[in-house]
């Protein structure tokens, strides 16, 4: 008699547990995005004189606020990824942004540009001037592929 009662109860628990596991268990939350916006790699790369006679060659990537109309267009042109597709994609105020970057880097020494902390300070100054002088919604200015001669 006990077996007749226990077998259906165990079966019901196994089936209920399986149903919960496959159907009712809450889905894990998607991890929060760490980067919000559109990345735009400026083309061509920069090759600039520094104030102590050395030269710097580097690539600049802008992290644009995704509320910026230009950022939305750039993301669409880049296939939704925002970091460039086959064709070069530029910001509408590319020339002005490049000029600001050039002016700030020309004022730096090779030691300042090689030092990561000092380079970050230069990039903060560049971002502030971009905010002040352009309509671009730039969240961060990133420098990659740095070579100082």
Backbone bond lengths (Angstrom), bond angles and torsions (degrees), N, CA, C in turn:
res aa  C-N    CA-C-N  psi(-1)  N-CA   C-N-CA  omega(-1)  CA-C   N-CA-C  phi
1 X - - - 1.449 - - 1.529 111.05 -
2 X 1.331 116.70 -43.38 1.458 121.44 179.49 1.523 111.23 -62.61
3 X 1.348 117.40 -36.86 1.464 121.37 178.99 1.518 110.60 -65.63
4 X 1.338 116.39 -37.92 1.466 119.70 -178.80 1.525 111.62 -66.07
5 X 1.296 117.60 -29.52 1.465 121.50 179.69 1.534 110.68 -85.72
6 X 1.325 117.15 -40.26 1.467 121.64 -176.51 1.531 113.12 -68.36
7 X 1.289 118.97 -41.42 1.466 122.24 -176.78 1.531 111.26 -60.64
8 X 1.327 120.75 -48.82 1.471 119.67 178.25 1.534 112.59 -64.65
9 X 1.352 117.46 -34.97 1.466 119.72 179.61 1.524 110.09 -66.61
10 X 1.320 118.17 -45.70 1.475 121.89 178.17 1.517 110.39 -62.79
11 X 1.303 117.73 -43.13 1.468 121.49 178.95 1.524 110.35 -61.81
12 X 1.336 116.30 -42.23 1.460 120.69 179.70 1.533 110.95 -64.28
13 X 1.329 117.67 -39.84 1.467 121.41 177.71 1.529 111.33 -65.20
14 X 1.325 117.64 -42.56 1.469 121.47 178.90 1.521 110.42 -63.52
15 X 1.316 116.95 -45.03 1.475 121.00 179.81 1.530 110.34 -65.90
16 X 1.331 116.57 -42.44 1.465 120.68 178.66 1.517 111.83 -63.45
17 X 1.329 116.85 -42.83 1.469 120.75 177.90 1.521 111.93 -63.18
18 X 1.331 116.48 -41.46 1.472 120.43 177.74 1.516 111.77 -64.91
19 X 1.342 116.49 -40.76 1.471 120.33 178.33 1.521 110.29 -63.19
20 X 1.326 117.11 -43.14 1.468 120.27 178.57 1.529 110.13 -62.04
21 X 1.326 116.02 -46.84 1.462 120.42 -176.35 1.525 111.58 -61.11
22 X 1.336 117.80 -42.18 1.461 120.92 -175.08 1.531 114.01 -91.27
23 X 1.317 118.47 -28.12 1.465 120.12 -172.57 1.522 114.40 -113.21
24 X 1.292 118.38 -41.92 1.458 120.93 -169.83 1.523 114.67 -102.89
25 X 1.312 117.79 -16.89 1.461 120.88 -177.58 1.533 109.38 -61.85
26 X 1.331 118.40 131.54 1.464 119.95 -179.72 1.536 111.42 -62.84
27 X 1.311 114.58 141.37 1.465 120.29 178.86 1.534 108.76 -73.53
28 X 1.321 118.06 144.37 1.469 119.07 177.39 1.530 109.65 -65.72
29 X 1.307 115.59 143.67 1.469 120.75 -179.03 1.524 109.68 -67.80
30 X 1.329 114.73 143.29 1.470 120.04 176.27 1.532 107.95 -66.76
31 X 1.313 118.29 138.57 1.467 119.19 178.35 1.529 110.05 -64.21
32 X 1.309 115.83 143.78 1.466 120.49 -179.74 1.525 109.94 -68.08
33 X 1.334 115.15 142.00 1.457 119.87 177.30 1.522 109.79 -66.18
34 X 1.307 116.54 138.49 1.458 121.02 178.48 1.521 111.08 -92.39
35 X 1.320 117.05 -25.71 1.458 121.47 179.93 1.517 108.03 -118.44
36 X 1.320 115.84 119.43 1.458 121.58 178.14 1.517 107.44 -111.83
37 X 1.299 116.77 123.01 1.449 120.75 179.01 1.510 110.88 131.14
38 X 1.321 114.13 -163.61 1.454 122.05 -176.19 1.526 108.59 -123.18
39 X 1.326 116.32 127.60 1.466 120.90 176.38 1.520 109.68 -88.70
40 X 1.328 115.67 129.19 1.463 121.38 178.79 1.522 108.89 -125.65
41 X 1.327 116.52 111.19 1.464 121.38 175.72 1.523 107.95 -80.74
42 X 1.325 116.27 119.34 1.463 120.33 -178.58 1.523 109.02 -75.50
43 X 1.327 115.18 134.56 1.462 121.36 -179.92 1.526 109.25 -123.18
44 X 1.297 120.68 140.64 1.466 128.33 -3.12 1.529 110.80 -79.55
45 X 1.333 115.69 174.94 1.459 120.13 178.36 1.529 109.97 -65.52
46 X 1.309 116.49 165.24 1.459 122.16 -179.42 1.522 109.87 -93.66
47 X 1.324 116.43 141.42 1.461 123.91 171.86 1.520 105.07 -135.80
48 X 1.359 116.41 103.01 1.461 120.72 -169.77 1.519 112.09 -128.95
49 X 1.334 115.15 152.07 1.458 121.83 172.33 1.517 108.80 -80.14
50 X 1.329 116.34 140.48 1.451 122.01 174.28 1.527 107.87 -98.72
51 X 1.342 117.68 166.87 1.464 119.82 -172.34 1.521 114.44 -72.23
52 X 1.327 119.03 -8.13 1.465 121.04 179.47 1.531 112.71 -107.91
53 X 1.331 116.15 18.94 1.457 120.06 176.18 1.518 114.68 90.76
54 X 1.304 118.48 -8.15 1.465 121.79 177.24 1.527 109.26 -85.43
55 X 1.336 115.19 171.51 1.459 121.05 178.32 1.525 109.42 -123.25
56 X 1.328 115.33 153.32 1.457 121.24 176.59 1.518 108.68 -129.23
57 X 1.333 115.21 134.99 1.460 121.96 175.55 1.526 105.66 -120.32
58 X 1.342 116.66 127.95 1.458 119.77 -175.56 1.523 110.26 -160.48
59 X 1.325 114.42 164.26 1.460 122.52 176.74 1.523 107.94 -112.39
60 X 1.325 116.31 140.78 1.462 121.54 178.15 1.523 108.80 -113.25
61 X 1.330 115.57 134.47 1.460 122.38 172.98 1.519 107.38 -122.31
62 X 1.319 115.45 131.73 1.462 120.90 177.96 1.524 109.09 -101.28
63 X 1.321 116.60 134.45 1.457 121.41 170.37 1.518 105.64 -96.93
64 X 1.342 115.37 106.40 1.458 121.79 -177.05 1.520 110.32 -92.53
65 X 1.312 116.49 141.31 1.457 122.39 175.12 1.518 107.76 -62.05
66 X 1.339 117.57 132.88 1.466 119.42 -177.16 1.527 112.76 -72.35
67 X 1.334 118.56 -0.97 1.468 121.94 172.99 1.530 111.13 -87.09
68 X 1.318 116.97 -12.61 1.468 122.89 179.00 1.533 108.57 -70.33
69 X 1.323 117.09 127.23 1.476 121.16 -179.55 1.526 110.79 -58.06
70 X 1.323 116.60 -40.67 1.469 119.79 179.88 1.528 110.43 -63.46
71 X 1.339 117.15 -37.17 1.466 120.58 179.88 1.518 110.92 -63.75
72 X 1.330 116.16 -39.69 1.467 120.26 178.91 1.530 109.64 -63.54
73 X 1.336 116.70 -43.04 1.468 120.71 178.97 1.528 110.84 -66.14
74 X 1.325 116.35 -39.79 1.468 120.97 179.53 1.521 109.97 -63.67
75 X 1.335 116.76 -44.35 1.468 120.49 179.45 1.521 110.33 -62.17
76 X 1.329 117.07 -41.00 1.470 120.57 179.46 1.528 110.14 -65.37
77 X 1.338 117.22 -42.52 1.471 120.93 -179.27 1.523 111.23 -67.36
78 X 1.340 116.47 -28.05 1.462 120.53 -178.63 1.524 111.63 -92.34
79 X 1.309 117.19 13.93 1.462 120.26 178.49 1.505 113.14 78.95
80 X 1.337 117.56 25.70 1.452 121.45 176.44 1.505 114.52 87.00
81 X 1.313 118.44 -9.54 1.456 120.46 -177.60 1.515 112.19 -89.50
82 X 1.323 117.78 -28.24 1.445 120.73 175.72 1.511 115.22 79.75
83 X 1.323 119.38 7.16 1.452 118.82 178.79 1.515 112.04 -123.36
84 X 1.294 115.67 25.56 1.459 119.57 173.54 1.499 112.73 93.79
85 X 1.281 114.83 139.50 1.458 120.66 176.65 1.512 107.57 -111.57
86 X 1.320 116.42 -133.73 1.448 119.83 179.32 1.514 112.09 -76.40
87 X 1.344 116.92 -38.59 1.451 120.79 -178.39 1.516 109.61 -94.91
88 X 1.360 115.02 149.98 1.454 119.49 177.57 1.523 109.15 -68.76
89 X 1.319 115.73 134.38 1.454 122.47 178.21 1.521 106.48 -115.46
90 X 1.336 117.69 131.53 1.455 120.16 -178.61 1.523 110.50 -122.82
91 X 1.304 114.97 157.78 1.458 121.51 175.48 1.534 107.57 -78.64
92 X 1.333 118.57 146.07 1.464 120.19 179.94 1.539 113.08 -57.96
93 X 1.327 118.31 -26.51 1.462 121.43 179.59 1.533 111.19 -107.77
94 X 1.315 115.17 32.24 1.464 122.74 -176.84 1.529 112.20 -54.58
95 X 1.321 117.71 -46.10 1.464 120.76 -177.99 1.508 112.69 -60.97
96 X 1.318 117.22 -42.38 1.458 121.49 179.40 1.527 111.00 -67.84
97 X 1.318 116.89 -41.07 1.469 120.96 178.64 1.527 110.05 -64.52
98 X 1.331 117.12 -43.47 1.476 120.71 178.74 1.524 110.76 -61.93
99 X 1.327 117.12 -38.56 1.463 121.41 179.29 1.532 110.82 -63.60
100 X 1.323 117.44 -42.84 1.467 121.75 178.64 1.525 110.28 -62.62
101 X 1.322 116.45 -44.59 1.466 120.58 178.77 1.525 110.52 -61.87
102 X 1.323 116.28 -45.47 1.467 121.16 -179.71 1.523 110.91 -59.45
103 X 1.333 117.48 -47.14 1.470 120.81 -178.86 1.528 111.43 -59.40
104 X 1.316 117.74 -44.74 1.467 120.28 -177.83 1.525 111.91 -69.53
105 X 1.317 117.23 -40.96 1.471 119.60 -178.35 1.524 110.33 -70.67
106 X 1.344 118.40 -36.69 1.467 120.58 177.66 1.526 112.02 -61.13
107 X 1.319 118.19 -26.75 1.472 122.31 179.62 1.521 112.22 -81.52
108 X 1.328 118.60 -13.66 1.468 122.38 -176.44 1.523 111.19 -87.45
109 X 1.325 115.23 153.46 1.465 120.34 173.55 1.524 108.97 -91.23
110 X 1.323 115.79 167.90 1.465 119.17 178.60 1.525 110.68 -63.94
111 X 1.336 117.90 -35.80 1.459 120.81 178.62 1.526 111.34 -65.47
112 X 1.341 116.89 -40.13 1.467 119.99 178.02 1.521 110.59 -64.66
113 X 1.313 116.58 -40.17 1.461 119.62 -175.91 1.527 111.75 -76.00
114 X 1.325 117.91 -26.05 1.463 121.07 177.35 1.526 111.91 -77.97
115 X 1.324 117.46 -30.48 1.455 122.45 -176.43 1.530 109.94 -78.90
116 X 1.344 118.68 119.46 1.472 120.65 -175.74 1.529 114.13 -57.19
117 X 1.336 118.55 -41.68 1.461 120.36 -179.25 1.531 110.47 -66.52
118 X 1.316 116.79 -45.88 1.463 119.65 179.99 1.526 111.05 -66.43
119 X 1.331 116.85 -35.54 1.468 120.28 177.24 1.534 110.28 -64.81
120 X 1.347 116.83 -40.13 1.474 119.74 176.88 1.531 110.99 -62.04
121 X 1.338 117.18 -37.30 1.467 120.26 177.15 1.528 110.56 -63.68
122 X 1.323 116.92 -41.14 1.475 121.01 177.61 1.531 109.33 -62.00
123 X 1.335 116.79 -43.22 1.466 120.82 -179.19 1.528 111.81 -65.48
124 X 1.338 117.00 -35.97 1.470 119.87 176.02 1.528 110.50 -63.88
125 X 1.342 116.32 -41.53 1.468 120.17 177.97 1.527 110.72 -63.72
126 X 1.337 116.48 -39.67 1.469 121.09 178.24 1.522 109.37 -62.72
127 X 1.321 117.01 -47.16 1.467 120.79 -179.76 1.526 111.10 -60.44
128 X 1.335 117.16 -41.72 1.463 120.46 179.54 1.525 110.69 -62.36
129 X 1.340 117.05 -43.23 1.461 118.91 -179.90 1.533 111.00 -69.51
130 X 1.317 118.20 -35.58 1.470 120.51 175.22 1.531 109.33 -60.43
131 X 1.350 116.32 -43.39 1.477 120.11 176.66 1.525 111.32 -60.25
132 X 1.339 116.27 -43.18 1.465 120.78 -175.98 1.528 112.98 -72.14
133 X 1.347 117.79 -35.75 1.465 121.46 -168.58 1.525 115.27 -106.60
134 X 1.332 118.20 -9.21 1.468 119.67 -177.09 1.523 110.31 -131.62
135 X 1.327 114.94 172.79 1.462 121.37 175.20 1.524 111.41 -94.45
136 X 1.322 116.99 1.84 1.465 121.01 -178.49 1.524 109.62 -68.70
137 X 1.329 115.98 136.89 1.466 122.50 178.47 1.531 108.02 -96.92
138 X 1.334 117.08 78.11 1.463 122.68 -175.56 1.520 109.40 -94.19
139 X 1.328 115.78 123.00 1.462 121.41 177.40 1.534 110.69 -84.83
140 X 1.339 115.79 -41.87 1.469 120.85 -179.02 1.521 109.42 -148.95
141 X 1.326 114.61 151.73 1.453 122.48 172.12 1.516 105.94 -112.56
142 X 1.333 116.76 122.59 1.468 122.54 -177.14 1.521 109.02 -114.76
143 X 1.327 116.01 138.74 1.468 120.97 177.80 1.527 107.72 -117.91
144 X 1.328 115.00 129.33 1.474 120.13 178.40 1.521 108.70 -129.45
145 X 1.296 115.82 170.30 1.468 122.77 175.90 1.522 111.81 52.30
146 X 1.335 116.61 49.54 1.462 121.95 -175.75 1.527 110.11 -83.72
147 X 1.334 115.22 127.96 1.459 122.21 172.16 1.514 107.47 -132.10
148 X 1.340 116.33 125.97 1.470 121.48 178.84 1.513 106.78 -117.82
149 X 1.344 115.50 128.99 1.467 121.44 -179.30 1.508 109.11 -114.69
